[in-house]
């Protein structure tokens, strides 16, 4: 459902995830990795001057029940850890992109279209496009990070970690990479629009506590994604 009700969001995200926590408790699962969102961070009173650490204040957004549900689940994970001595580690994810038959859904669709047009047509054409500067993170790195934490023998030192690239990338950086990967690429953009401000993530805790390092830079991620696009023409729509 594209626009689920508040109740449906609560039932799926809060109760659904709580059921996983309870099942893990009953079955004695050693570790659970709970996926939250960086959308829970609160910047209404203060804007960051450095990469955002997991202890930055959080707050629900009035018009987005999804983020409220994530905050609730983070708190429930702490409740389980405190009362039952479970080990539920919350990881806040950023904007993920990468190979997907669903084209990465919603606000990630534009990256698929950007790479598809560059890889298949050799040209990129926009009348108007946002620069979308975000800590975009390749899906394979995100998945590897989650698996790494799940099977690591290291003990978590904090209840919540960031899992996203620590630098901002947007349209300009992506075009620079695509020009390297696809010689002769034609780029025709009438107007770009820079909206708002964004922030990078502090990932030092996940590196220090679990020894995790991301494997892909933007160039390597785009090269891998383009290879997938060219190898799966049935999805090039």
C-alpha positions in Angstrom: 0.0 0.0 0.0 1.5 3.3 -1.1 0.0 5.4 1.7 -0.7 3.1 4.7 -2.8 4.4 7.6 -1.1 5.3 10.8 -2.6 2.2 12.4 -1.2 0.0 9.6 2.2 1.5 10.0 2.2 0.9 13.7 0.9 -2.7 13.3 3.6 -3.5 10.7 6.6 -1.6 12.0 6.1 -1.6 15.7 4.2 -4.8 16.4 5.8 -6.7 13.5 9.3 -5.9 14.7 8.4 -6.5 18.4 7.2 -10.0 17.3 10.7 -10.6 16.0 12.2 -9.5 19.2 9.9 -11.8 21.2 10.6 -14.7 19.0 14.3 -14.2 19.3 13.9 -14.1 23.1 11.9 -17.3 23.2 14.3 -19.1 20.9 17.4 -17.8 22.5 18.8 -16.1 19.4 22.1 -14.6 20.3 21.9 -11.3 18.4 19.3 -9.3 16.5 20.1 -6.4 14.2 17.2 -3.9 14.1 17.1 -1.6 11.1 16.1 2.0 11.9 16.3 5.2 9.9 18.4 8.3 10.1 15.1 10.1 9.5 14.6 10.0 13.3 17.3 12.7 13.9 15.9 16.0 15.1 17.3 19.3 13.7 14.6 21.7 14.7 16.6 23.3 17.5 20.1 22.9 16.2 21.9 22.2 12.9 25.0 20.0 12.9 28.5 21.4 12.3 30.1 17.9 12.0 29.0 14.4 11.0 26.0 13.2 12.9 26.8 10.7 15.7 24.2 8.3 17.0 23.8 10.2 20.2 22.3 13.2 18.4 18.8 14.0 19.6 15.9 12.3 17.9 12.2 13.3 17.4 9.2 12.0 15.5 8.0 14.0 12.5 4.4 15.1 12.8 3.4 14.1 9.3 5.5 10.9 8.9 4.3 8.0 11.1 7.1 5.8 9.7 9.7 7.8 11.7 7.6 7.7 14.8 7.4 3.9 14.5 11.2 3.7 14.2 11.7 5.7 17.3 9.2 3.4 19.2 11.0 0.3 18.0 14.4 1.6 19.0 13.0 2.2 22.5 11.4 -1.3 22.6 14.7 -2.8 21.6 16.3 -1.1 24.6 13.5 -2.4 26.9 14.2 -6.0 25.7 17.9 -5.7 26.2 17.4 -4.3 29.7 14.7 -6.7 30.9 15.7 -9.9 29.2 19.4 -9.4 28.6 18.9 -9.9 24.8 21.4 -8.3 22.4 19.4 -6.2 19.9 21.6 -3.8 18.1 19.9 -0.9 16.3 21.4 0.4 13.1 20.2 3.6 11.5 20.4 3.5 7.7 20.7 6.3 5.2 19.6 6.6 1.6 20.3 3.2 0.0 20.6 2.6 -3.7 21.5 -0.4 -5.9 20.4 -3.2 -8.2 16.7 -4.0 -7.6 13.8 -5.2 -9.8 11.7 -2.6 -8.0 14.1 0.1 -9.1 14.8 1.0 -5.4 11.4 2.5 -4.8 10.4 6.1 -4.2 13.1 8.7 -3.9 15.8 6.2 -5.1 14.2 5.7 -8.5 16.0 8.7 -9.9 19.4 7.1 -9.4 18.3 4.0 -11.3 17.1 6.2 -14.2 20.3 8.3 -14.1 22.4 5.2 -14.5 20.1 3.4 -16.9 20.0 6.3 -19.3 23.8 6.7 -19.1 24.5 3.0 -19.5 21.9 2.2 -22.2 21.5 5.5 -24.1 24.8 7.1 -23.5 23.0 10.3 -22.6 21.3 12.0 -19.6 18.6 14.5 -20.1 16.8 16.6 -17.5 14.7 19.7 -17.9 14.9 20.2 -14.1 16.5 18.0 -11.5 17.4 18.3 -7.8 21.0 17.9 -6.8 20.0 15.6 -3.9 23.1 15.8 -1.8 22.9 12.9 0.7 25.1 10.2 2.2 23.9 7.8 -0.5 25.0 4.2 0.4 25.3 1.3 -2.0 22.9 -1.5 -1.0 25.6 -4.1 -1.1 27.6 -2.2 1.5 24.6 -1.8 3.7 23.7 -5.5 3.5 27.3 -6.5 4.2 27.4 -4.1 7.2 24.3 -5.7 8.7 25.5 -9.2 8.2 29.0 -8.3 9.6 27.4 -6.9 12.8 25.1 -9.9 13.1 27.9 -12.5 13.0 30.7 -10.4 14.7 32.1 -11.8 17.9 32.7 -8.2 19.1 30.4 -6.8 21.8 28.4 -3.6 21.1 29.4 -0.7 23.2 26.4 1.5 22.4 22.8 0.6 21.6 22.6 2.4 18.2 25.0 2.7 15.3 25.0 4.6 12.0 25.4 2.7 8.8 25.8 5.0 5.9 28.6 6.7 4.0 30.3 9.4 5.9 30.4 11.9 3.0 27.7 13.6 0.9 27.2 12.7 -2.8 24.7 14.3 -5.1 24.1 14.9 -8.8 27.4 16.7 -9.4 29.5 14.0 -7.9 27.5 11.3 -9.7 27.9 13.0 -13.0 31.7 13.2 -12.5 31.8 9.4 -11.8 29.6 8.6 -14.8 31.8 10.7 -17.1 34.8 8.6 -16.0 32.9 5.3 -16.5 31.2 6.2 -19.8 33.5 8.1 -22.2 31.5 10.4 -24.5 28.5 10.6 -22.1 26.2 13.4 -23.2 24.7 15.4 -20.3 21.9 17.8 -21.1 20.5 19.5 -18.0 18.4 22.7 -18.3 18.2 23.5 -14.6 19.4 22.1 -11.3 17.8 22.8 -8.0 19.5 22.7 -4.6 17.0 22.2 -1.9 17.7 22.5 1.9 20.8 21.1 3.6 21.9 17.7 4.4 24.5 16.0 6.7 27.0 13.2 6.6 27.1 10.4 9.2 29.7 9.7 11.8 30.4 5.9 11.4 33.5 5.8 13.6 31.6 3.7 16.3 30.7 1.0 13.8 34.3 0.9 12.5 35.9 0.9 16.0 33.5 -1.5 17.7 33.1 -4.0 14.9 36.1 -3.4 12.6 33.8 -2.7 9.7 34.8 -0.8 6.6 32.7 -0.1 3.5 33.9 -1.8 0.4 32.5 0.5 -2.3 33.3 4.0 -3.2 30.9 5.9 -5.5 32.8 4.9 -8.6 33.0 1.2 -7.7 29.3 1.2 -6.7 28.2 2.8 -10.0 30.4 0.4 -12.1 28.8 -2.5 -10.3 25.3 -1.1 -10.7 25.9 -0.4 -14.4 27.1 -3.9 -15.0 23.8 -5.1 -13.4 21.7 -2.9 -15.6 23.4 -4.0 -18.8 23.1 -7.7 -17.7 19.4 -7.4 -17.0 17.7 -5.8 -20.0 14.3 -7.1 -18.9 14.2 -4.5 -16.2 15.3 -1.5 -18.3 12.0 0.4 -18.5 
